[in-house]
Amino acid sequence: MSAMRVPRESDRPADGTVQEAGGKHVLRFERRLGHPIDRVWKALTDPQEISGWLGSAEIDLLEGGRVTLRWLNPIGPEEIAKYRIDIPEGLAGEQPVHRGTITQLDPPRVLECDLENFGELRWELSEEGPGSVLTFTHSLPAVEDHMVAQVLAGWHFHLDALEGVLAGRRIDWPNWLIERWAEHRGRYAAVDRGGSH
C-alpha cells in the first residue's frame, strides 16, 4: 500500500486522506462528533435524516439489503463549465443515482455498502466520552488524481453537512453552496500526491 497523501500537522483535522491499495484509491475521513453513537447512527441510516446531509436514500437495513442513493445537489451545465467539473460517464445529469448492497452491518457501529460503479463506503462509529468518532472510508475504483480531489471535496462537504444535521440543520439542496465544495476541491487538488511534502 503506497501513500498518496501524507497528512501534515498544518492540515485541517477534518480533511480526508488518500492511499492506494489494490488498484483503488482509499479515501479516509475521521470526525469527532459531540453526539452519542445512537444519534449519529440514526443520521447515517434513517432516510429522513440522510436526505438532510447526503441525498435521497432507500435502505433495506440488513446485511445483503439493497441501497439506493440519489444525490440532491443539482449540478447543471453552467456549474460544470464554471467549476470545470468532470462528470464520469454514466453519471451525467443533475441527480446521479448509485445502487448497491449492504455488505456489513453491526448496529450501531458499522455500516458498509458496495455501490455499483462507485465503490465501497464504510462508516464506523466508536465512543469518545459523551460523543463519538466517525471513521468513514470510500474505496474508490482507480481514477485520475483530479477525480480523487473532486470526490474528497464531495465527501468533505457531505460530512460537514452531517455535522449540521446532528446540530438540527438540513441542507437546502436547491441552494446548496457549490462554492464551498469548490474551495475544498481546490485545497485537495493542491496536495502533492507523490507522497512527499
C-alpha positions, 0 to 999 in steps of 0.5 A: 500500500503506497501513500498518496497523501501524507497528512501534515500537522498544518492540515485541517483535522477534518480533511480526508486522506488518500492511499492506494491499495489494490488498484483503488484509491482509499479515501479516509475521513475521521470526525469527532462528533459531540453526539452519542453513537445512537444519534449519529447512527440514526443520521447515517441510516434513517432516510429522513435524516440522510436526505438532510446531509447526503441525498435521497436514500432507500435502505433495506437495513440488513446485511445483503439489503439493497441501497439506493442513493440519489444525490440532491445537489443539482449540478447543471451545465453552467456549474460544470463549465464554471467549476470545470467539473468532470462528470464520469460517464454514466453519471451525467445529469443533475441527480446521479443515482448509485445502487448497491448492497449492504455488505456489513452491518453491526448496529450501531457501529458499522455500516458498509455498502458496495455501490455499483460503479462507485465503490465501497463506503464504510462508516464506523462509529466508536465512543469518545466520552459523551460523543463519538468518532466517525471513521468513514472510508470510500474505496474508490475504483482507480481514477485520475488524481483530479477525480480523487480531489473532486470526490474528497471535496464531495465527501468533505462537504457531505460530512460537514453537512452531517455535522449540521444535521446532528446540530438540527440543520438540513441542507437546502439542496436547491441552494446548496453552496457549490462554492464551498465544495469548490474551495475544498476541491481546490485545497485537495487538488493542491496536495502533492500526491507523490507522497512527499511534502 
